[in-house]
Amino acid sequence: MSCSSGGMKPVNSQWLCELAISSNACLLYVSSEGCSQPLEPGPCRQYVIKWYYDPEANACAQFWYGGCQGNANNFETEASCWNSCVYT
């Protein structure tokens, strides 16, 4: 994959291209709707550890999910959170 000139542009459906001062860098595009939702552990009490995306940190973190309701910012593994949400 190569980045085109002219700043941020879609390269394909999953990548954005950013023209840096000395070189091109491709950034993973946030594709999951859940990535923009706030952390929501849900009201139930059957706690399990899950992962959520924190947009301020551009990172994934663990949280205690109650087992019901919540929202789509809820991932089984750190890898699935990173693959869906984190800009690299």
C-alpha positions in Angstrom: 0.0 0.0 0.0 1.3 3.5 -0.8 0.1 6.8 0.5 -0.9 9.6 -1.9 0.1 13.2 -1.4 -2.2 15.9 -0.2 -2.8 15.2 3.5 -5.3 12.8 5.0 -7.0 10.8 2.3 -8.6 7.3 2.3 -6.3 4.7 0.8 -8.9 2.0 1.1 -11.8 1.3 3.4 -9.6 0.6 6.4 -6.7 3.0 6.1 -6.1 6.8 6.1 -3.0 8.3 4.7 -1.2 11.2 6.4 1.6 13.0 4.6 4.3 13.7 7.2 7.0 16.3 6.8 9.7 13.9 5.7 7.8 10.7 4.9 4.3 9.2 4.5 2.6 7.3 7.3 -0.6 5.2 7.1 -3.0 5.3 10.0 -5.6 2.7 10.8 -9.0 4.1 10.3 -11.5 3.8 13.2 -14.2 1.5 11.7 -16.2 0.2 14.6 -19.3 2.2 15.7 -18.5 1.2 19.3 -15.2 3.1 19.3 -17.0 6.4 19.7 -19.4 5.3 22.4 -18.7 6.0 26.1 -17.7 3.2 28.5 -20.9 1.5 29.7 -20.5 -1.4 32.1 -24.2 -2.2 32.3 -26.4 -2.6 35.3 -26.0 -6.4 35.9 -23.6 -7.9 38.4 -22.2 -11.0 36.7 -18.9 -9.3 36.3 -16.4 -10.3 33.6 -13.3 -8.5 32.4 -13.7 -6.9 29.0 -11.9 -4.3 26.9 -13.1 -0.8 25.8 -11.6 1.9 23.6 -10.6 5.2 25.3 -10.4 7.9 22.6 -8.6 10.4 24.8 -5.7 8.0 25.3 -6.1 6.3 21.8 -5.7 3.0 23.7 -7.7 0.1 24.9 -8.2 -0.6 28.6 -9.9 -3.3 30.8 -13.1 -2.8 32.6 -15.6 -4.9 34.6 -18.6 -5.6 32.4 -21.8 -6.5 34.3 -23.0 -9.0 31.8 -26.0 -7.3 30.3 -26.9 -4.1 28.3 -23.9 -1.8 28.0 -23.0 -0.8 24.4 -20.8 -1.7 21.5 -17.6 -0.3 23.1 -17.1 -3.7 24.6 -14.5 -6.2 23.3 -13.6 -9.7 24.3 -9.9 -9.2 23.9 -7.4 -6.4 23.9 -6.4 -7.4 20.3 -10.0 -7.1 19.0 -10.3 -3.7 20.6 -7.0 -2.5 19.0 -7.9 -4.0 15.6 -11.2 -2.1 15.7 -10.4 1.2 17.2 -6.8 2.3 17.8 -5.0 4.6 15.4 -1.4 3.4 14.8 
